[in-house]
Amino acid sequence: MAVSNDKIFDKLIEVSEVVAGIAPIVSDLKKAVITGNGVPGLLQRMKSVEDYHALEAQNKKDKKEVKAKWDLRAWAIVMLFIGQVVILIFK
């Protein structure tokens, strides 16, 4: 069951015509994704979302650090007060 070169050539021509028809569609999609079509492109919008989430995570981390620092200071003040009371009681 041999396939002739002419049949192979005909199929290749057929495929190349289909690919040539798809090329403008792919170009339009590429433009919409990368540069956008009147609005920021998909890549830019995703970058904005990722930047927002990174900033939000950093803010949560900073708030936890500040809270921990204030908790430590509060305990220090409480312990200082208790120490002063004990000194006054046993004086």
Buried (B, 14 or more C-beta within 10 A) or exposed (E): EEEEEEEEEEEEEEEEEEEEEEEEEEEEEEEBBEEBEEEEBBEBEEEEEEEEEEEEEEEEEEEEEEEEEEEEEEEEEEEEEEEEEEEEEEE
